[in-house]
Amino acid sequence: MKLDIYSDTICPWCFIGKRRLEKALAGRPGGGLSITWRPFELNPAMAAGGMARDEYLALKFGGPERARQVYAAIAEAGREEGIAFAFDRIRRTPNSFDSHRLIRYAGLSGRQDQVVEALFRGYFLDGLDIGDRDVLAGIGASAGLAKDGLDDFLATDADARETRAEEAHARTLGIDAVPCFIVNAKHAISGAQPPETFNRIFDLAGAEIELKQALAAETVLQRRLRPVLDRYDYIIIDTPPSLGILTVNSLTAASKVLIPISTEYMALRGLRLLLDTLENVREVTNPDLDTLGILATRYDARTINSREVYAYLADFCDREGIHLFKQIIRQSVRFIEAPGYRIPLTLWRRQLDGAKQYRELAAEVLNGKA
């Protein structure tokens, strides 16, 4: 099993996410998981020398009071994972690009995890400037990298092009926040999720491998659900954003399908493929499968991209005779933060717009407006 972790070395939730992943792995017998750390810069336009921390916080949060509130909540989440964040020690917010080059370099000797850990600890616990190449050399050496080769590497721009290409690939995948964990290039976990979420995804990936070897693999879930159907009014099946055997199982077992589409151009590329898959499922395993409708998600009216994609979806649904839900799920950082506190958004902050949007969606579906 393969796990790609997209993170930034100045992201506190990435440090928390690493601890929660470690807890999940500690509770799973055996090994067999190959982990690769991938680059993602929260501030790709940051000056090469970084900027003073106070100036950065003022630009990001509008003032010290809001910054204190945000970081107090992060510090509390960190304490639960044994991380004693020392934000007051940080004097500069660095450009993190060279730290990502260092992590890539560490992969050559199989020491990525040790270097990532040292970078997180250096920045968040000791307040080191991890944009400084001399500091990076010291961190790399402390994590077991040979100092001679390390100094030569950091003195140049080696692997810069490859590192930027990896980061660009992350954005083509639709990753716009970190941490993001991707299992077997299919199953994504966004945010610093609790260990049980990692375990569910690992089990899901393992189940997919087993299903591929099963007899009549596409009907396994349908057969398992049949004995309990009369116990429930509704059974909701959440599927991964892929078209593998798990999704086909779900579509075979379902009576209706709701299709969430992110209002980004890349998401449109998979829409026709998904609709073709639905037709194949209807022809082969589930002729009664009905399309409930398309739900526009991660909508940001401030961007031309979102507005154009939503307009395309509206026109597409009209031409294809597919229902487009009136309710739109708008882009919000709260969707990423809520799982970090291990509480669903609708319970964590009931009055937030995001929570209200999902309640409105539920009403639209249950009242038969779809």
N, C-alpha and C positions, 0 to 999 in steps of 0.2 A: 504494500500500500504506500502511496506517495502523498506527501503533504507539502504544499507550497505556502509559505507564510509571507504575505506582503505587509510590511511595517515600516515605520520611520523611527530612527534612533532617538528622536526628540519627542516621541509620542508617549505620554504616560500610560494611556490605555493599552498600548502595545506591550509595555512592561507587565502590566496587570494581566493581559491576555496570555503572555508567556507563562506566568505562574499558574494560571488556571489550566492551561494546556498540560503543564507538567503534572498537576494534580490528577488530571484525567489519565495520563499515560502511566502514572505510578499505580493506578488501580486496575490496570489491564495486564493480564498475564501475557508473557511472550513478547516478542519484538516484531520485526518485519516492517517497521514504519520508516521510510526514508524522508527526512525533513530537509527542505531547502529554503533558506531565507532570501526573499526577493526585495528589491528596492522600491520605495515609494516616498517621495518628498512632500511633506505637508506644505512647505514653502519653497517651491521650485524656483521662484524669482528672487530668493534671498541673496543679498550681496555676498560675495565670496568670503568676506571677513565677518559675516554675521552682523548683528546689531545689539546695542545695549538692551538688556532685559526689560528695563522700565519702559523704554521706547516701544519695544515690541508689544508688551502687554497693553499699553495705551492704544496702540493701533488695533490690536485684536479685540480687546474687550471694552474700549472706550474709557477706561479708568481703573485705578487700583482696587476699588471696592468690588466691582463685578469680578475682577480677576481673583480676588480673595475668596469669593463665594464659590467660584468654579473649582479652584484648586483645593479648597477645603473638602468639597465632596469627593474629589479624586483622591486626596490624601486618606480619607476615611475608607474608600474602597481599597486603597493600597494596604492599609493596616490589616484589613481582613485577609490579605494574601501574604502578610509578613514583609511588606515593603515599607520602609520608613522614608517616604519622600522628603527630601530636604530642598524644597523649591527656593527657600531663602538664600541658599548657597549659589544659585545660578546667577551669574553676572551678565552673561551674554547668551543670546539665542543664536546658535551657530547655523551656518550653511551645512547641511548634513550630507552633501553629496559624497565627499571623500570618505565619510564613515561607511557609506554603502559600497564604495570601491573596496574598502578594507574587508568588509564582510564577504564580498565576492572572492577576493584574494584568499581569504581564510578557507573557502570551500575547496581549494586545491589540496589542502592538507587535512581536510576533514574536521576543521575546528571552527566552523561557522557558529555553532551554538555557544561555544566558550567566548568567542569574540563579541557576539551580540550581548551576552550576559555582562561582559566587562564594559561594553559601551553604555548599557542602561545604568549600571551601577556607577560608572564614572560620571555620567551626566546628572542623574537624578539623586544620587546619594552624596557625591563629592563635589558637584558643581563644576566639573571640568569642562573646558571649552573643546568639545569633540569636533570642532571644525578646524582646529589647529593640527597640522600634520605632525609636529613633534609630540603632541599629546596622543595622537592616534598611534604613533609608533610605540610609545610607552604602553598603551592599552593593548596593542597587538602582541607585544613581547610578553606582557603579563598573562596573556591568554594562551601562551605556548607557541607563538610564531617565531621563527628564526629571525633575529634582529637585523642581520646583514641584508638578507633578501628583502625584508620589510622596508628598511630605509630606502633602498634603491627603488622599490615599487612606489612608495609614497612621494618620492622626489620627482616623479614624472606624472603624466596623465594616463598611464597605462590602464586599460580596461574602462576608460571613461566612455568610449563609444558603446561598448557592450552593456555597461550599466545603464546608460540612457535608453538603449533599445529595450532592455528589460522593463524599465519604468514605463516607457511608451506602450509596451504590450499590456501592462496592467491596466492602463486607461482604456485601451481598446476592448478589454474584457468588461468594462463598465465599472471598474473599481475607482471610487472617488473618495474613499475614506478608509482608514486603517485602525486596528488590524483587520486583515481579511485572510482567512484560512481556506485553502482550496484542496479538497481531498480527491485524488485520482483525476484531477483536471475537470471534475464534474460538480462536486458537492461543495458549496461555499458556506462558510460561517463568517458573518460580518459582525465585528465588534468583539469586545472582551467577554465572551460568553462564559457561563459557569461550566464546570467540568462535565456535568450531565449532558449538556448540549454537544460537547465534543464526542462523548461516548455514543450518543444517538447517531451522529453523523458517521462515526467509525463503524457502528453496527450496520448502518444503512449501506455503506460502501461494501462491507463484507457480505451483506445479504445480496447485493447486486451480483457479486462474484458467484455466490452459490446459486442464485436464480438462473444464471446463464447455463448451468449444468442440469437444471431440473427438467423433468418431463412436463410438457405443456406449460412451459415457464410463464407465458403471458397470462395464464388464468389462475395462478397460485393464490393471489389476494382475493379474487372473486370467490374461489372455493372456500377460503378460510372465513370470509365474511358471511357467506350464505346462512349458516346456522344461527346467527345473531341479528339478522336484519330486522326481525319483528320486535326487538327490544328497544329500538331507537326511532325517534322521529327523523333525525338527520345524522348522517355519518360524514364527517369532513375528512378528506384525504389530502394531505399537503404533500406535494411532489417536488423533487429537486428541479432546478431550472435546466434540465437536460432532456434528451429524448431517448434515454436508455431503457433497459428492461424494467426498471422500477416504475418509470412513468407509464410505459405501456401497460404494466400490471394495473396501475391505478385507473387508467382510462378504460380498461376492460371491465373493471369492477364498478365503475361509476355510472350514474344515470345522467348526470349533468356535469359540465366542466366550466369553471370560471377562469378566464385567461387574464392575468395581470401583465401589463406591458409597460415597462419603463419608458417615459417620454424622452428617449434618446435615440439617435439615428441607428446605433448599433443594434438596439433591441428590435428594430423593424426587420432586420435581416433574417431573424429567426421566426418571424410571424407566419410567413407563408409556409415554411417548413413544418411548423407546428400544425397548421390547418390541414396540410397534406397528411400528416401523421394521424390526425383525427379521422380523416376520411378512410385511411387504411384500416384503422381500428374498427370503424363502422362496417367496413366490407368483410373483415376477417373474424373479429371476435365479439363485437358489441354493436349490433345494428341499431340499438335504441339510444345510443349516446347522443345527448343533446347539448348544444353550446349555449350556456346560460348567458354569456356576454363577455365583452372585453372591458377590463378595468384599467384606466390610465393611472399610473403611479409615478412617484418621484417627480411630480410636475412642479416646475418653477416658472411662474408667469413672467419673471424678470428677464428670462433668457429667450432669445430668438429661437434657439434649438428646441426648447420645450414647446413653445407656441406652435412652431411649424410641424413638429411631430404630432401634437395633439390634433391639429387641423387635418393632417394626413389620415390619422386614425378615424376621425369623424367621417371623412369622405370615403375611406375604405370600407368602414362598417355600413355606410349607407348603400354603397355599390354592391357589397356582398350579402346584404340582408342580415347582418350580424348586429345584435344589440350592443350599444355602447352605454355603459352605466353613466347615469347623470352624476353620481358622486365621483369626485376625483381625489386621489390620495396625493397630497402635496409634499414636496421635498421638505424634510426637517431633520436636523441633527438629533432630535429627541428619539427618533427611531433607532439610532445607533446607541445612544446613551442608556435607554431603558433596560436592555438586556444586561448591561453592566451591573445594574442593581438587582438583577434576577427577578424583575417584576414586569409583567406585560404593560405596555404603554397605557392601555385603557384602564388599568388599575393604579399605575404609578402616578400619572398626572391626568386625572379624569377630565379636567377642564381644558387641557391643551387642544389645539385645533386638530392635531393628528388623531387623538383619541376620539374626538367628536366625529371626525370623518369616517372612522371605521364603524362607529355606532350607526351613522347614517347609511353606510353601505349595508350593514346587517339588516336595517329596516327596509331598505330598498329590495333586498333579496327576499326577506321573509314575507313582506307584504305583497309579493307577486308583481312588483313593478318592473322586474327585469324581463 
